[in-house]
Amino acid sequence: MADNTVTFHIEGETADDEVTIPAEMLELLREDDEPDAEIVGDLALFSCAQRIHATVHHAEGGDTEQYQDIEAATMELFEERFGASYAELTGHQH
């Protein structure tokens, strides 16, 4: 394992987890004086948005009402956090 890493602890309702990331990755992604935890939070929400978008729009059988509702809720949270829509930030629109 790399010597220069940062470990984040994730607390959930039913279990906890942790993730270790190279410190250099955080520096690569950092904007201004953004704290490490905020970078990881951004990555988590961005990954969730990307995943549900792919499920609804690009996976066979993914366009169910349940998945569309999950996508709508995720994209609302995405826009609140980033101040722009998923489509605006990725250039990917439907």
N, CA, C and O atoms as a GROMACS GRO file, in nm:
protein
  376
    1MET      N    1   0.085  -0.118   0.000
    1MET     CA    2   0.000   0.000   0.000
    1MET      C    3   0.089   0.124   0.000
    1MET      O    4   0.198   0.124   0.058
    2ALA      N    5   0.042   0.228  -0.066
    2ALA     CA    6   0.117   0.353  -0.072
    2ALA      C    7   0.134   0.411   0.069
    2ALA      O    8   0.045   0.398   0.154
    3ASP      N    9   0.248   0.475   0.092
    3ASP     CA   10   0.276   0.533   0.223
    3ASP      C   11   0.195   0.658   0.250
    3ASP      O   12   0.157   0.684   0.364
    4ASN      N   13   0.168   0.736   0.148
    4ASN     CA   14   0.102   0.865   0.166
    4ASN      C   15  -0.046   0.853   0.132
    4ASN      O   16  -0.088   0.888   0.022
    5THR      N   17  -0.123   0.803   0.227
    5THR     CA   18  -0.266   0.783   0.206
    5THR      C   19  -0.346   0.853   0.316
    5THR      O   20  -0.292   0.889   0.420
    6VAL      N   21  -0.475   0.870   0.288
    6VAL     CA   22  -0.567   0.926   0.386
    6VAL      C   23  -0.685   0.829   0.394
    6VAL      O   24  -0.739   0.786   0.292
    7THR      N   25  -0.724   0.795   0.516
    7THR     CA   26  -0.836   0.703   0.537
    7THR      C   27  -0.956   0.780   0.590
    7THR      O   28  -0.944   0.862   0.682
    8PHE      N   29  -1.071   0.754   0.532
    8PHE     CA   30  -1.196   0.818   0.572
    8PHE      C   31  -1.288   0.712   0.630
    8PHE      O   32  -1.299   0.602   0.576
    9HIS      N   33  -1.353   0.746   0.739
    9HIS     CA   34  -1.448   0.656   0.804
    9HIS      C   35  -1.589   0.700   0.766
    9HIS      O   36  -1.624   0.818   0.775
   10ILE      N   37  -1.668   0.604   0.723
   10ILE     CA   38  -1.803   0.631   0.677
   10ILE      C   39  -1.900   0.567   0.777
   10ILE      O   40  -1.895   0.447   0.802
   11GLU      N   41  -1.985   0.650   0.834
   11GLU     CA   42  -2.084   0.600   0.930
   11GLU      C   43  -2.218   0.582   0.860
   11GLU      O   44  -2.270   0.676   0.799
   12GLY      N   45  -2.273   0.464   0.870
   12GLY     CA   46  -2.404   0.436   0.811
   12GLY      C   47  -2.505   0.401   0.917
   12GLY      O   48  -2.472   0.388   1.035
   13GLU      N   49  -2.628   0.385   0.875
   13GLU     CA   50  -2.735   0.352   0.970
   13GLU      C   51  -2.720   0.212   1.028
   13GLU      O   52  -2.750   0.190   1.145
   14THR      N   53  -2.673   0.118   0.946
   14THR     CA   54  -2.665  -0.020   0.994
   14THR      C   55  -2.523  -0.074   1.001
   14THR      O   56  -2.500  -0.179   1.060
   15ALA      N   57  -2.427  -0.004   0.941
   15ALA     CA   58  -2.288  -0.049   0.943
   15ALA      C   59  -2.198   0.069   0.910
   15ALA      O   60  -2.243   0.171   0.857
   16ASP      N   61  -2.072   0.054   0.942
   16ASP     CA   62  -1.972   0.154   0.910
   16ASP      C   63  -1.872   0.094   0.812
   16ASP      O   64  -1.864  -0.028   0.798
   17ASP      N   65  -1.797   0.180   0.747
   17ASP     CA   66  -1.695   0.135   0.652
   17ASP      C   67  -1.585   0.238   0.652
   17ASP      O   68  -1.593   0.341   0.718
   18GLU      N   69  -1.482   0.210   0.577
   18GLU     CA   70  -1.376   0.308   0.557
   18GLU      C   71  -1.320   0.292   0.418
   18GLU      O   72  -1.328   0.185   0.357
   19VAL      N   73  -1.262   0.399   0.369
   19VAL     CA   74  -1.200   0.399   0.238
   19VAL      C   75  -1.067   0.473   0.250
   19VAL      O   76  -1.058   0.577   0.316
   20THR      N   77  -0.965   0.419   0.186
   20THR     CA   78  -0.832   0.480   0.189
   20THR      C   79  -0.799   0.527   0.048
   20THR      O   80  -0.815   0.454  -0.050
   21ILE      N   81  -0.753   0.651   0.040
   21ILE     CA   82  -0.726   0.716  -0.088
   21ILE      C   83  -0.585   0.773  -0.086
   21ILE      O   84  -0.541   0.824   0.017
   22PRO      N   85  -0.512   0.765  -0.198
   22PRO     CA   86  -0.381   0.830  -0.202
   22PRO      C   87  -0.396   0.981  -0.179
   22PRO      O   88  -0.482   1.045  -0.240
   23ALA      N   89  -0.314   1.036  -0.094
   23ALA     CA   90  -0.319   1.180  -0.065
   23ALA      C   91  -0.299   1.261  -0.192
   23ALA      O   92  -0.356   1.370  -0.206
   24GLU      N   93  -0.219   1.212  -0.284
   24GLU     CA   94  -0.195   1.283  -0.409
   24GLU      C   95  -0.322   1.297  -0.492
   24GLU      O   96  -0.339   1.396  -0.564
   25MET      N   97  -0.412   1.198  -0.483
   25MET     CA   98  -0.538   1.204  -0.555
   25MET      C   99  -0.621   1.320  -0.501
   25MET      O  100  -0.683   1.394  -0.578
   26LEU      N  101  -0.622   1.336  -0.371
   26LEU     CA  102  -0.696   1.447  -0.312
   26LEU      C  103  -0.640   1.581  -0.357
   26LEU      O  104  -0.715   1.674  -0.386
   27GLU      N  105  -0.509   1.590  -0.364
   27GLU     CA  106  -0.446   1.715  -0.410
   27GLU      C  107  -0.481   1.743  -0.556
   27GLU      O  108  -0.502   1.858  -0.594
   28LEU      N  109  -0.487   1.639  -0.636
   28LEU     CA  110  -0.522   1.653  -0.777
   28LEU      C  111  -0.663   1.708  -0.794
   28LEU      O  112  -0.689   1.786  -0.885
   29LEU      N  113  -0.754   1.667  -0.707
   29LEU     CA  114  -0.895   1.705  -0.718
   29LEU      C  115  -0.932   1.831  -0.640
   29LEU      O  116  -1.039   1.887  -0.659
   30ARG      N  117  -0.844   1.876  -0.553
   30ARG     CA  118  -0.874   1.988  -0.463
   30ARG      C  119  -0.897   2.118  -0.540
   30ARG      O  120  -0.823   2.151  -0.632
   31GLU      N  121  -1.001   2.191  -0.499
   31GLU     CA  122  -1.028   2.324  -0.550
   31GLU      C  123  -1.010   2.422  -0.434
   31GLU      O  124  -1.076   2.408  -0.331
   32ASP      N  125  -0.922   2.518  -0.450
   32ASP     CA  126  -0.892   2.617  -0.346
   32ASP      C  127  -0.848   2.545  -0.218
   32ASP      O  128  -0.758   2.461  -0.222
   33ASP      N  129  -0.911   2.577  -0.106
   33ASP     CA  130  -0.876   2.516   0.022
   33ASP      C  131  -0.978   2.411   0.065
   33ASP      O  132  -1.003   2.393   0.184
   34GLU      N  133  -1.036   2.344  -0.030
   34GLU     CA  134  -1.140   2.245  -0.005
   34GLU      C  135  -1.088   2.134   0.088
   34GLU      O  136  -0.983   2.076   0.063
   35PRO      N  137  -1.162   2.106   0.196
   35PRO     CA  138  -1.119   2.000   0.288
   35PRO      C  139  -1.128   1.860   0.224
   35PRO      O  140  -1.209   1.837   0.134
   36ASP      N  141  -1.044   1.770   0.271
   36ASP     CA  142  -1.041   1.634   0.217
   36ASP      C  143  -1.178   1.567   0.222
   36ASP      O  144  -1.219   1.503   0.125
   37ALA      N  145  -1.249   1.580   0.333
   37ALA     CA  146  -1.380   1.515   0.347
   37ALA      C  147  -1.480   1.566   0.244
   37ALA      O  148  -1.563   1.490   0.195
   38GLU      N  149  -1.472   1.694   0.210
   38GLU     CA  150  -1.562   1.750   0.110
   38GLU      C  151  -1.533   1.691  -0.029
   38GLU      O  152  -1.624   1.665  -0.107
   39ILE      N  153  -1.405   1.672  -0.058
   39ILE     CA  154  -1.367   1.610  -0.186
   39ILE      C  155  -1.425   1.470  -0.196
   39ILE      O  156  -1.482   1.433  -0.299
   40VAL      N  157  -1.412   1.392  -0.089
   40VAL     CA  158  -1.463   1.255  -0.089
   40VAL      C  159  -1.616   1.255  -0.095
   40VAL      O  160  -1.674   1.170  -0.162
   41GLY      N  161  -1.680   1.349  -0.027
   41GLY     CA  162  -1.826   1.361  -0.037
   41GLY      C  163  -1.870   1.393  -0.178
   41GLY      O  164  -1.968   1.336  -0.227
   42ASP      N  165  -1.799   1.484  -0.244
   42ASP     CA  166  -1.831   1.516  -0.383
   42ASP      C  167  -1.818   1.393  -0.472
   42ASP      O  168  -1.903   1.366  -0.556
   43LEU      N  169  -1.709   1.319  -0.452
   43LEU     CA  170  -1.688   1.198  -0.532
   43LEU      C  171  -1.799   1.096  -0.510
   43LEU      O  172  -1.845   1.031  -0.605
   44ALA      N  173  -1.843   1.082  -0.386
   44ALA     CA  174  -1.948   0.984  -0.355
   44ALA      C  175  -2.079   1.022  -0.424
   44ALA      O  176  -2.142   0.937  -0.488
   45LEU      N  177  -2.120   1.147  -0.412
   45LEU     CA  178  -2.246   1.188  -0.474
   45LEU      C  179  -2.235   1.185  -0.626
   45LEU      O  180  -2.329   1.143  -0.694
   46PHE      N  181  -2.122   1.228  -0.680
   46PHE     CA  182  -2.103   1.225  -0.826
   46PHE      C  183  -2.111   1.081  -0.877
   46PHE      O  184  -2.172   1.055  -0.981
   47SER      N  185  -2.050   0.988  -0.804
   47SER     CA  186  -2.054   0.848  -0.843
   47SER      C  187  -2.195   0.792  -0.840
   47SER      O  188  -2.235   0.718  -0.930
   48CYS      N  189  -2.271   0.827  -0.737
   48CYS     CA  190  -2.411   0.782  -0.727
   48CYS      C  191  -2.494   0.837  -0.842
   48CYS      O  192  -2.574   0.766  -0.902
   49ALA      N  193  -2.474   0.966  -0.874
   49ALA     CA  194  -2.548   1.028  -0.985
   49ALA      C  195  -2.513   0.961  -1.117
   49ALA      O  196  -2.601   0.934  -1.200
   50GLN      N  197  -2.387   0.935  -1.136
   50GLN     CA  198  -2.342   0.869  -1.259
   50GLN      C  199  -2.402   0.729  -1.271
   50GLN      O  200  -2.445   0.687  -1.378
   51ARG      N  201  -2.404   0.659  -1.160
   51ARG     CA  202  -2.454   0.521  -1.160
   51ARG      C  203  -2.604   0.514  -1.187
   51ARG      O  204  -2.648   0.432  -1.268
   52ILE      N  205  -2.684   0.600  -1.121
   52ILE     CA  206  -2.828   0.594  -1.143
   52ILE      C  207  -2.862   0.647  -1.282
   52ILE      O  208  -2.956   0.598  -1.346
   53HIS      N  209  -2.789   0.745  -1.330
   53HIS     CA  210  -2.811   0.794  -1.467
   53HIS      C  211  -2.787   0.681  -1.567
   53HIS      O  212  -2.868   0.660  -1.658
   54ALA      N  213  -2.678   0.610  -1.550
   54ALA     CA  214  -2.648   0.499  -1.641
   54ALA      C  215  -2.755   0.391  -1.634
   54ALA      O  216  -2.792   0.333  -1.737
   55THR      N  217  -2.804   0.363  -1.515
   55THR     CA  218  -2.908   0.261  -1.499
   55THR      C  219  -3.036   0.301  -1.571
   55THR      O  220  -3.094   0.220  -1.644
   56VAL      N  221  -3.079   0.426  -1.551
   56VAL     CA  222  -3.207   0.470  -1.609
   56VAL      C  223  -3.197   0.489  -1.759
   56VAL      O  224  -3.290   0.453  -1.832
   57HIS      N  225  -3.087   0.544  -1.808
   57HIS     CA  226  -3.081   0.584  -1.948
   57HIS      C  227  -3.000   0.491  -2.039
   57HIS      O  228  -3.010   0.500  -2.161
   58HIS      N  229  -2.921   0.402  -1.981
   58HIS     CA  230  -2.832   0.323  -2.066
   58HIS      C  231  -2.833   0.174  -2.037
   58HIS      O  232  -2.763   0.098  -2.105
   59ALA      N  233  -2.910   0.129  -1.939
   59ALA     CA  234  -2.913  -0.013  -1.907
   59ALA      C  235  -3.048  -0.072  -1.946
   59ALA      O  236  -3.152  -0.009  -1.928
   60GLU      N  237  -3.045  -0.191  -1.998
   60GLU     CA  238  -3.169  -0.257  -2.035
   60GLU      C  239  -3.254  -0.281  -1.910
   60GLU      O  240  -3.206  -0.337  -1.811
   61GLY      N  241  -3.378  -0.239  -1.915
   61GLY     CA  242  -3.469  -0.258  -1.803
   61GLY      C  243  -3.451  -0.158  -1.689
   61GLY      O  244  -3.513  -0.173  -1.584
   62GLY      N  245  -3.367  -0.057  -1.709
   62GLY     CA  246  -3.340   0.038  -1.602
   62GLY      C  247  -3.435   0.154  -1.595
   62GLY      O  248  -3.428   0.234  -1.501
   63ASP      N  249  -3.523   0.165  -1.691
   63ASP     CA  250  -3.612   0.282  -1.696
   63ASP      C  251  -3.744   0.258  -1.623
   63ASP      O  252  -3.850   0.298  -1.670
   64THR      N  253  -3.736   0.192  -1.509
   64THR     CA  254  -3.857   0.167  -1.430
   64THR      C  255  -3.893   0.294  -1.352
   64THR      O  256  -3.810   0.383  -1.334
   65GLU      N  257  -4.016   0.300  -1.308
   65GLU     CA  258  -4.061   0.416  -1.230
   65GLU      C  259  -3.979   0.430  -1.101
   65GLU      O  260  -3.947   0.541  -1.060
   66GLN      N  261  -3.947   0.318  -1.038
   66GLN     CA  262  -3.868   0.321  -0.915
   66GLN      C  263  -3.731   0.384  -0.941
   66GLN      O  264  -3.688   0.472  -0.866
   67TYR      N  265  -3.663   0.340  -1.045
   67TYR     CA  266  -3.531   0.394  -1.076
   67TYR      C  267  -3.539   0.539  -1.119
   67TYR      O  268  -3.451   0.619  -1.088
   68GLN      N  269  -3.644   0.574  -1.191
   68GLN     CA  270  -3.661   0.714  -1.232
   68GLN      C  271  -3.681   0.804  -1.110
   68GLN      O  272  -3.631   0.917  -1.108
   69ASP      N  273  -3.754   0.755  -1.010
   69ASP     CA  274  -3.773   0.831  -0.886
   69ASP      C  275  -3.641   0.848  -0.811
   69ASP      O  276  -3.611   0.955  -0.759
   70ILE      N  277  -3.562   0.741  -0.806
   70ILE     CA  278  -3.431   0.748  -0.741
   70ILE      C  279  -3.342   0.846  -0.815
   70ILE      O  280  -3.270   0.925  -0.754
   71GLU      N  281  -3.346   0.842  -0.948
   71GLU     CA  282  -3.264   0.934  -1.027
   71GLU      C  283  -3.306   1.079  -1.001
   71GLU      O  284  -3.220   1.165  -0.983
   72ALA      N  285  -3.435   1.105  -0.998
   72ALA     CA  286  -3.483   1.242  -0.974
   72ALA      C  287  -3.436   1.294  -0.838
   72ALA      O  288  -3.391   1.408  -0.828
   73ALA      N  289  -3.447   1.212  -0.735
   73ALA     CA  290  -3.403   1.252  -0.601
   73ALA      C  291  -3.252   1.275  -0.599
   73ALA      O  292  -3.204   1.372  -0.540
   74THR      N  293  -3.177   1.186  -0.662
   74THR     CA  294  -3.031   1.198  -0.666
   74THR      C  295  -2.989   1.324  -0.740
   74THR      O  296  -2.899   1.395  -0.696
   75MET      N  297  -3.053   1.350  -0.853
   75MET     CA  298  -3.016   1.468  -0.932
   75MET      C  299  -3.053   1.598  -0.861
   75MET      O  300  -2.985   1.699  -0.878
   76GLU      N  301  -3.158   1.595  -0.782
   76GLU     CA  302  -3.194   1.713  -0.702
   76GLU      C  303  -3.085   1.740  -0.597
   76GLU      O  304  -3.042   1.854  -0.579
   77LEU      N  305  -3.041   1.636  -0.529
   77LEU     CA  306  -2.934   1.651  -0.431
   77LEU      C  307  -2.803   1.693  -0.498
   77LEU      O  308  -2.727   1.772  -0.443
   78PHE      N  309  -2.778   1.639  -0.616
   78PHE     CA  310  -2.659   1.674  -0.694
   78PHE      C  311  -2.657   1.823  -0.723
   78PHE      O  312  -2.556   1.891  -0.701
   79GLU      N  313  -2.769   1.874  -0.773
   79GLU     CA  314  -2.776   2.015  -0.809
   79GLU      C  315  -2.764   2.105  -0.686
   79GLU      O  316  -2.703   2.212  -0.693
   80GLU      N  317  -2.820   2.062  -0.575
   80GLU     CA  318  -2.806   2.139  -0.450
   80GLU      C  319  -2.660   2.147  -0.408
   80GLU      O  320  -2.614   2.253  -0.364
   81ARG      N  321  -2.589   2.038  -0.420
   81ARG     CA  322  -2.449   2.034  -0.375
   81ARG      C  323  -2.356   2.108  -0.469
   81ARG      O  324  -2.268   2.182  -0.424
   82PHE      N  325  -2.375   2.090  -0.599
   82PHE     CA  326  -2.280   2.143  -0.695
   82PHE      C  327  -2.324   2.275  -0.760
   82PHE      O  328  -2.244   2.340  -0.827
   83GLY      N  329  -2.449   2.314  -0.740
   83GLY     CA  330  -2.497   2.439  -0.797
   83GLY      C  331  -2.514   2.435  -0.947
   83GLY      O  332  -2.523   2.539  -1.012
   84ALA      N  333  -2.518   2.316  -1.002
   84ALA     CA  334  -2.539   2.296  -1.146
   84ALA      C  335  -2.595   2.155  -1.165
   84ALA      O  336  -2.577   2.068  -1.079
   85SER      N  337  -2.661   2.134  -1.277
   85SER     CA  338  -2.719   2.002  -1.302
   85SER      C  339  -2.611   1.903  -1.346
   85SER      O  340  -2.502   1.942  -1.387
   86TYR      N  341  -2.645   1.775  -1.336
   86TYR     CA  342  -2.557   1.670  -1.385
   86TYR      C  343  -2.526   1.691  -1.533
   86TYR      O  344  -2.412   1.675  -1.577
   87ALA      N  345  -2.628   1.726  -1.609
   87ALA     CA  346  -2.609   1.749  -1.752
   87ALA      C  347  -2.513   1.865  -1.778
   87ALA      O  348  -2.428   1.857  -1.867
   88GLU      N  349  -2.526   1.970  -1.701
   88GLU     CA  350  -2.438   2.086  -1.718
   88GLU      C  351  -2.292   2.051  -1.687
   88GLU      O  352  -2.200   2.094  -1.757
   89LEU      N  353  -2.271   1.975  -1.582
   89LEU     CA  354  -2.134   1.943  -1.541
   89LEU      C  355  -2.069   1.834  -1.622
   89LEU      O  356  -1.946   1.827  -1.631
   90THR      N  357  -2.150   1.748  -1.681
   90THR     CA  358  -2.093   1.638  -1.760
   90THR      C  359  -2.104   1.659  -1.910
   90THR      O  360  -2.036   1.591  -1.988
   91GLY      N  361  -2.189   1.753  -1.952
   91GLY     CA  362  -2.213   1.772  -2.094
   91GLY      C  363  -2.293   1.659  -2.155
   91GLY      O  364  -2.297   1.644  -2.277
   92HIS      N  365  -2.358   1.580  -2.071
   92HIS     CA  366  -2.434   1.464  -2.114
   92HIS      C  367  -2.581   1.487  -2.085
   92HIS      O  368  -2.624   1.489  -1.969
   93GLN      N  369  -2.659   1.504  -2.190
   93GLN     CA  370  -2.800   1.535  -2.172
   93GLN      C  371  -2.888   1.436  -2.246
   93GLN      O  372  -2.846   1.374  -2.344
   94HIS      N  373  -3.011   1.422  -2.197
   94HIS     CA  374  -3.112   1.337  -2.265
   94HIS      C  375  -3.235   1.418  -2.289
   94HIS      O  376  -3.332   1.368  -2.344
   0.00000   0.00000   0.00000
